[in-house]
Amino acid sequence: MDSVLPPTDGPLPAYRARVAEGALRPDPAQAHAAEILQSLWRTLRGYDPRPTATQPSKGFFGKLFGAKRGSGDLAAPEGTPEGLYLVGAVGRGKSMLMDLFFDTADVPRKRRIHFHAFMQEAHNRIHAWRQANPGADDPIPPLADRIAAEASLLCFDEFQVHDITDAMILGRLFEALFARGVVMVATSNTAPQDLFKGKPGRDAFLPFIALIQSRVEVLYLESLQDYRRERIRGLPTWHHPVDGRSERALDAAFEELSGEKHGQPASLQVLGRSVPVGWSARGVVRTSFEDLCGRPLGPADYLALATHFHTLVLDGVPRLGPDNFDRARRFITLIDALYEHRCKLVASAQAAPDQLYEQGENAAMFERTASRLMEMQSQEYLGLPHLP
């Protein structure tokens, strides 16, 4: 995402202005984080490293993942600033603060991207490089060259590591990026020492955690207020019938919950497959009933969606019955996954939940799903924390 605002006096004045105009409530934890970001903003003014080529890295990541001599690397520019890793519970304003920092950052080359989308892009670039360079066996240096040429400041939203293929390349990739003078600012619900916790192969991932902790300041956002849950508790979540009014309501809900009008194309890695799931921003994903239930997806796909995103905005749930029972069965599985992980649902449908599947074979099976859909609209359910 490119900057949409010209450089100003930094994130702290921007934050204070929003509080003064009533757009934000005063929050001591957010104010403290804005002060830390302001200090980094000052350090980075005009930052534009131009590293020079040197010998290939001989660090522990190169040894760990088998980097080849002669693959090429870059020396870290002298005085490269530390980045920032902002960690806290969901809904505390981490993304909002990073947006203020990114929009005001006076850095010629900068980029803000959801971390999951960044890793998808990295895998795609590695695949393309291997196809263009048959026989070559180390795509990390050219990948790091390309990323560093695009941005010397990388701002990541929702830094999380769930996939073993991500874990296996992160160490060498970020060692190379930091060596090229790239500064990282990230938000996450997970402290660095807890990344990839409990996953097979985590011991090999620990050096990456050490690298992150050496290159960024970790700041815990201790705000007690979950602003995101407040927003969704004030929104209608089931709109029927499917028409222009309900479509506009879903547009407004996505923008209110994510802070963006459209988001970015999203996909999930499930059992070695890439599963497109619509458009997403800041933990909110928007897609259609047909995209989720008209394709041969299964419980693993819906589980991945329910755990990765805290809110699903779903367009166009039709009336269900024996004639489209395959879709109805997948919808039942989807709702079970959302419900079990307290994922929030905002949807447009042709009827109220208890009228979606009224008669015919398997109508009784749908009664539990209708009951869950009704409960998922309640203020009690909307106030529950997401279980990622």
Secondary structure, 3 states (H helix, E strand, C coil): CCCCCCCCCCHHHHHHHHHHCCCCCCCHHHHHHHHHHHHHHHHHCCCCCCCCEECCCCCHHHHHCCCCCCCCEECCCCCCCCEEEEECCCCCCHHHHHHHHHHHCCCCCEEEEEHHHHHHHHHHHHHHHHHHCCCCCCCHHHHHHHHHHHCCEEEEECCCCCCHHHHHHHHHHHHHHHHCCCEEEEEECCCHHHCCCCCCCHHHHHHHHHHHHHHEEEEECCCCCCHHHHHHHCCCCEECCCCHHHHHHHHHHHHHHHCCCCCEEEEEEECCEEEEEEEEECCEEEEEHHHHHCCCCCHHHHHHHHHHCCEEEEEEECCCCHHHHHHHHHHHHHHHHHHHCCCEEEEEECCCHHHCCCCCCCCCCHHHHHHHHHHCCCHHHHCCCCCC
